[in-house]
Amino acid sequence: MTSMSRARVARRIAAGAAYGGGGAGLVGAAVVGLVLAEVRLARRQLGNGLSGRVPAADGVYGHAYEIPGEPALRLAVLGDSTAAGQGVHRAGQTPGALLASGLAAVAERPVELRNVAVTGARSDDLDRQVGLLLAAPGPVPDVCVIMIGANDVTHRMPPAQSVRHLSTAVRRLRTAGAEVVVGTCPDLGTIEPVQQPLRWLARRASRQLAAAQTIGVVAQGGRTVSLGDLLGPEFEAHPREYFGPDNYHPSAEGYATAAMALLPTVCAALGLWPAEEERPDVSRREGFLPVARAAAEAAQEAGTEVTAAMPAGPRGPWALLKRRRRRRLPEAEPATPSV
């Protein structure tokens, strides 16, 4: 499928989200049902890492940067088991803790983390998760990171419905004053037990949803980072290192890789990334594109950021596509529980 064809599919799904449609996209419900069956079978066979328990990582990170009278930055994480940190045993290995520690080091300020992600969540649970954050006492989070989409694919949620729920969540958070960064649907084709041809079909369904998610998120003022097959080469070369014990969720090394891809965009959303890196770098194939094309390209290359640019152009809204340089994350220190 060409880049233009991928952009058309993503645009069609996003349009369905905006206008109440619910089509399943080109892959089709029957094919996604096959992927669902294969993934569930693989998970039943492997089952040893699916207890649903994740380490509690909420609290304050970066105490070395405390300054009397200066409040901590507030980071919230929403989404599914990947956002929660399923598959690791220590709080400091979860993506939320890794992002909080990395953000504290860049901002040189403490970061208070709250994670409301739930194992097994689909995009229709985001309304509840956003409600928990906005109803909590105290200020709205400075930045929210959402990681969602895999369960939407495996449970056959129509892509337009999935995107509609995500877009609504981003709009509510942005209206409340929070910056929003979305890690789009990961590539289910990297799951080790899934065999061909379902591996290819899972990849295609995942990337279609990721591209449509990007269009919806950017329209609401959020930013996206394609997680895609971010860990694909590492998974294939070192599956025991980058998969967790269930061969489905990432290991500590896998989560660290994902957090490294998200952190630059989280920092940029808060105005903390070096100004010289905000300009498009042509040598890295960065630049301004119609949002649907930027979304399609990002879905094909993990770690790619898309954010809104010009509000309109000959082919609709435009976006800035960036391939930010990743930085090693500091090891997450134990958090002090929030008070």
KAMO-V983108 format. One record per residue. N is the residue number from 0. OMEGA is omega in whole degrees, -180 to 180 (999 if undefined). D_LAST is the distance of its C-alpha to the last C-alpha in Angstrom with 1 decimal. Layout:
{{N;OMEGA;D_LAST} {N;OMEGA;D_LAST}}
This chain:
{{0;-179;51.7} {1;179;51.9} {2;180;49.1} {3;178;50.6} {4;178;50.8} {5;179;47.2} {6;179;46.2} {7;179;48.3} {8;-180;46.6} {9;-180;43.1} {10;-179;44.2} {11;179;45.8} {12;-180;42.7} {13;177;40.5} {14;176;43.1} {15;177;43.0} {16;-177;39.3} {17;-173;39.8} {18;172;42.8} {19;177;41.9} {20;-179;43.8} {21;-178;42.9} {22;-176;45.3} {23;-180;44.6} {24;-174;45.9} {25;-176;48.7} {26;175;47.6} {27;-175;48.0} {28;-178;46.4} {29;-179;49.0} {30;178;48.3} {31;175;44.5} {32;176;45.2} {33;178;46.9} {34;179;44.0} {35;-178;41.7} {36;-179;44.1} {37;-179;44.4} {38;180;40.6} {39;178;40.1} {40;-180;43.0} {41;-178;41.7} {42;176;38.2} {43;-179;39.9} {44;-174;42.1} {45;-177;39.3} {46;-170;36.6} {47;-179;35.0} {48;-169;31.8} {49;-179;31.0} {50;-178;28.9} {51;-179;26.2} {52;177;23.4} {53;-180;21.3} {54;177;18.7} {55;-175;15.0} {56;-178;14.1} {57;178;10.8} {58;-176;8.5} {59;179;9.5} {60;176;13.2} {61;-179;15.6} {62;179;14.4} {63;-176;18.0} {64;-178;18.0} {65;174;15.4} {66;-178;17.2} {67;177;16.2} {68;-180;15.8} {69;-176;15.8} {70;175;13.0} {71;168;12.3} {72;-178;14.5} {73;180;13.3} {74;175;15.2} {75;178;15.7} {76;180;18.3} {77;174;20.5} {78;-172;23.7} {79;-175;25.4} {80;179;25.5} {81;176;26.1} {82;-179;22.9} {83;-179;21.0} {84;178;22.7} {85;174;25.2} {86;176;27.5} {87;-172;25.5} {88;-178;24.0} {89;-179;21.2} {90;-178;18.0} {91;179;19.2} {92;-179;22.4} {93;-179;21.0} {94;179;21.8} {95;180;18.3} {96;179;17.3} {97;178;20.7} {98;180;20.3} {99;179;16.9} {100;178;18.5} {101;179;21.7} {102;178;20.3} {103;-179;18.4} {104;180;21.8} {105;-176;23.8} {106;-173;21.7} {107;176;20.9} {108;174;17.4} {109;179;14.1} {110;177;13.3} {111;-177;10.3} {112;168;11.9} {113;-178;11.9} {114;180;15.1} {115;179;16.8} {116;-176;20.2} {117;176;22.3} {118;180;25.2} {119;-176;28.4} {120;170;27.2} {121;-175;29.8} {122;179;29.7} {123;175;30.0} {124;-178;26.5} {125;179;25.0} {126;179;25.3} {127;-178;22.9} {128;177;20.4} {129;178;20.6} {130;177;20.2} {131;-179;16.9} {132;-174;15.6} {133;179;17.4} {134;-178;16.4} {135;176;12.7} {136;179;11.2} {137;-176;11.0} {138;174;13.6} {139;177;15.7} {140;176;15.4} {141;-179;17.8} {142;178;19.5} {143;176;19.9} {144;180;21.9} {145;174;23.9} {146;-171;26.1} {147;171;28.5} {148;-175;32.1} {149;-179;33.4} {150;175;33.1} {151;179;34.8} {152;-174;37.8} {153;178;38.1} {154;171;37.7} {155;172;40.2} {156;179;38.1} {157;-176;40.5} {158;-180;39.3} {159;177;39.6} {160;178;37.4} {161;-179;34.8} {162;180;34.9} {163;178;34.7} {164;-180;31.4} {165;-179;30.0} {166;179;31.4} {167;179;30.0} {168;180;26.4} {169;-180;26.9} {170;180;28.4} {171;-179;25.5} {172;179;23.0} {173;178;25.3} {174;179;26.1} {175;176;22.4} {176;-179;22.5} {177;166;21.1} {178;-177;23.3} {179;175;24.3} {180;-179;25.8} {181;168;27.5} {182;-171;28.7} {183;-174;31.9} {184;178;33.4} {185;-178;34.2} {186;-180;37.8} {187;176;38.4} {188;179;41.7} {189;-179;40.1} {190;-170;39.3} {191;-175;41.6} {192;-178;43.1} {193;-175;44.1} {194;173;47.7} {195;2;50.0} {196;-177;50.9} {197;177;47.6} {198;180;45.7} {199;-179;47.3} {200;177;46.7} {201;179;43.0} {202;-178;42.7} {203;179;44.6} {204;-180;42.5} {205;-177;39.2} {206;175;40.5} {207;180;41.8} {208;-179;38.4} {209;-180;36.6} {210;179;39.1} {211;175;38.8} {212;-178;34.9} {213;179;35.3} {214;-179;37.6} {215;-178;35.3} {216;-179;32.2} {217;179;34.0} {218;-179;35.5} {219;176;32.1} {220;177;31.1} {221;176;29.2} {222;177;30.1} {223;170;31.1} {224;-180;31.6} {225;174;34.2} {226;171;33.1} {227;178;36.5} {228;-179;38.1} {229;-177;35.9} {230;-175;36.1} {231;-180;39.6} {232;179;41.6} {233;178;39.1} {234;-177;39.1} {235;-177;42.9} {236;-175;43.4} {237;-174;40.6} {238;-178;39.5} {239;179;38.2} {240;-172;35.9} {241;170;34.5} {242;172;34.4} {243;-175;32.1} {244;-180;33.6} {245;-177;34.5} {246;-179;36.4} {247;178;34.6} {248;178;31.1} {249;171;30.7} {250;176;30.1} {251;178;27.7} {252;179;30.4} {253;178;30.8} {254;178;27.2} {255;178;27.3} {256;178;30.4} {257;-180;28.9} {258;177;25.8} {259;179;28.3} {260;-177;30.1} {261;-171;27.2} {262;-179;25.5} {263;180;28.3} {264;175;28.2} {265;180;24.4} {266;180;24.9} {267;179;28.1} {268;180;26.4} {269;180;24.1} {270;-175;27.2} {271;-178;26.3} {272;-178;29.3} {273;-175;32.5} {274;-178;34.7} {275;179;37.8} {276;179;36.4} {277;178;35.9} {278;179;39.7} {279;178;41.4} {280;-176;43.1} {281;-179;46.4} {282;178;46.9} {283;179;43.9} {284;174;45.2} {285;177;42.5} {286;-178;43.5} {287;-178;43.6} {288;169;44.7} {289;-169;44.9} {290;-179;41.6} {291;179;43.2} {292;177;44.9} {293;179;41.8} {294;-180;40.0} {295;179;42.9} {296;180;43.1} {297;-179;39.3} {298;-180;39.6} {299;-176;42.3} {300;-177;40.5} {301;180;37.0} {302;-178;34.6} {303;-179;36.2} {304;172;34.2} {305;178;35.4} {306;-177;34.3} {307;177;36.1} {308;180;38.8} {309;-176;41.7} {310;-177;41.4} {311;177;45.0} {312;-179;47.9} {313;-179;51.2} {314;178;49.4} {315;-178;46.4} {316;179;42.9} {317;-179;42.5} {318;175;39.7} {319;177;39.0} {320;-178;39.1} {321;174;37.7} {322;-172;37.6} {323;176;35.0} {324;-179;35.2} {325;177;32.5} {326;178;30.8} {327;180;29.7} {328;172;26.0} {329;177;24.4} {330;-176;23.4} {331;176;19.7} {332;174;17.9} {333;-179;15.4} {334;170;11.9} {335;-179;8.9} {336;178;6.4} {337;178;3.8} {338;999;0.0}}
